[in-house]
């Protein structure tokens, strides 16, 4: 893990795969959330980082928070942050985080596809026979998972398990908000030529007990973005996200054995640049802004 930045007026609290958290000196109701340029795959943090990735994630999340403001409040307090992290950090509410990874799927792919091929289900939800890689569901599915520590795998959860974790009323609220966020995301992204296959969102609970959307939302790190004009069920779809990095790691060119337990090799310069370009393209197509 990279040594955290020293930021005057803030004390480092925690570093995840991509984000670093700091506490403002003298208060405990807010956090500084800093998005780094780190990129992870297969539970490893890769080298080298992707230039500008942290800024893309932060600016895209801020844009989406505005698009979703009528559905759910978000944790942003201010974008006025120290110069050393300007553009890739936000000051946010300190929340009690919900201990569930809230995942919604609009299309059959990834881990959902693997479970479906093995058992005919996704997160325990029985699906019709004969679905193909990339098929669209009639409505987004809520397919939650556990929140595993860094270096460990998230595991699928049934809805009943979520109820056991947070209670029936809160579980219903999580399912409703997560699927509505993905549906709204696809309404907006579809007009811009992008399909959002699935997404993971994070929620916290504020002092009044209300759910608040936190962390990031509908970014290339938390979602699968597909070019709409290239969508063709029956095989893997091209993407705007870090699936490009995963594909390189699994290719013969990388020489990496995923089952070895060894860390992946360094990403070549062309993979880094093409990955950066994918992130920037997703941002520019969605927001209509130049990065």
JOJOUR-V860456 format. One record per residue. N is the residue number from 1. PSI is psi as a letter, one per 40 degrees, with the letter a starting at -180 (999 if undefined). D_LAST is the distance of its C-alpha to the last C-alpha in whole Angstrom. Layout:
n: <N:N>
psi: <PSI:PSI>
d_last: <D_LAST:D_LAST>
This chain:
n: <1:2:3:4:5:6:7:8:9:10:11:12:13:14:15:16:17:18:19:20:21:22:23:24:25:26:27:28:29:30:31:32:33:34:35:36:37:38:39:40:41:42:43:44:45:46:47:48:49:50:51:52:53:54:55:56:57:58:59:60:61:62:63:64:65:66:67:68:69:70:71:72:73:74:75:76:77:78:79:80:81:82:83:84:85:86:87:88:89:90:91:92:93:94:95:96:97:98:99:100:101:102:103:104:105:106:107:108:109:110:111:112:113:114:115:116:117:118:119:120:121:122:123:124:125:126:127:128:129:130:131:132:133:134:135:136:137:138:139:140:141:142:143:144:145:146:147:148:149:150:151:152:153:154:155:156:157:158:159:160:161:162:163:164:165:166:167:168:169:170:171:172:173:174:175:176:177:178:179:180:181:182:183:184:185:186:187:188:189:190:191:192:193:194:195:196:197:198:199:200:201:202:203:204:205:206:207:208:209:210:211:212:213:214:215:216:217:218:219:220:221:222:223:224:225:226:227:228:229:230:231:232:233:234:235:236:237:238:239:240:241:242:243:244:245:246:247:248:249:250:251:252:253:254:255:256:257:258:259:260:261:262:263:264:265:266:267:268:269:270:271:272:273:274:275:276:277:278:279:280:281:282:283:284:285:286:287:288:289:290:291>
psi: <h:i:h:i:i:h:h:h:e:i:h:h:d:i:h:a:d:d:i:h:h:i:h:h:h:e:i:e:e:i:i:h:h:h:h:i:e:i:h:i:i:f:e:i:h:i:i:i:i:h:h:e:d:d:d:d:d:d:d:d:d:d:d:d:d:d:d:e:d:e:d:h:i:i:e:h:d:i:e:g:i:i:d:d:e:h:d:e:i:i:h:i:i:h:i:h:h:h:f:h:h:h:h:i:h:e:i:h:i:b:d:d:d:d:d:d:d:d:e:e:i:h:f:e:h:h:i:i:i:e:i:i:h:e:i:h:i:d:i:i:i:h:g:i:i:i:h:i:i:h:e:i:h:i:i:i:i:i:d:d:d:d:d:d:d:e:i:d:d:d:d:d:d:d:d:d:d:d:d:d:d:d:d:d:d:d:d:d:d:d:e:e:f:h:h:h:d:i:i:h:i:h:i:i:h:a:d:e:e:i:h:h:h:i:b:i:h:f:i:e:d:e:i:h:h:i:h:d:e:e:h:g:i:e:i:i:i:i:i:e:a:e:d:d:d:d:d:d:d:e:i:d:d:d:e:h:h:d:e:d:e:i:i:i:i:i:h:i:d:d:d:d:d:d:d:d:d:d:d:d:d:d:d:d:d:d:d:e:i:h:999>
d_last: <28:26:27:26:24:27:25:28:29:28:30:28:30:28:26:25:24:20:21:23:25:26:29:29:32:35:33:33:32:28:26:23:20:18:16:17:15:19:19:23:25:28:29:28:25:24:23:21:18:15:13:10:11:12:9:8:11:12:9:10:14:14:13:15:18:18:19:21:23:26:27:27:26:23:24:21:23:20:17:19:19:20:18:19:17:14:11:13:16:18:21:23:27:29:30:33:31:32:34:33:29:29:28:28:28:28:29:31:29:29:31:33:34:36:37:38:40:42:43:42:40:37:37:41:40:42:40:42:43:42:38:36:32:30:32:31:33:34:32:30:32:32:33:32:33:34:32:33:33:30:32:34:33:32:35:35:37:39:39:42:41:38:41:43:40:39:42:42:41:38:37:37:35:32:33:33:29:28:29:28:24:24:26:23:20:22:23:19:17:20:20:16:18:18:21:21:24:24:23:24:24:25:28:29:32:33:36:37:37:34:31:28:24:23:21:18:18:17:15:15:17:19:20:20:18:20:19:22:23:24:26:29:31:34:32:28:25:22:19:15:16:18:21:21:21:25:26:26:28:30:31:33:31:30:34:33:36:34:38:39:37:36:32:30:29:26:23:24:21:20:20:17:15:16:15:12:11:12:10:7:9:10:7:6:10:11:10:9:6:4:0>
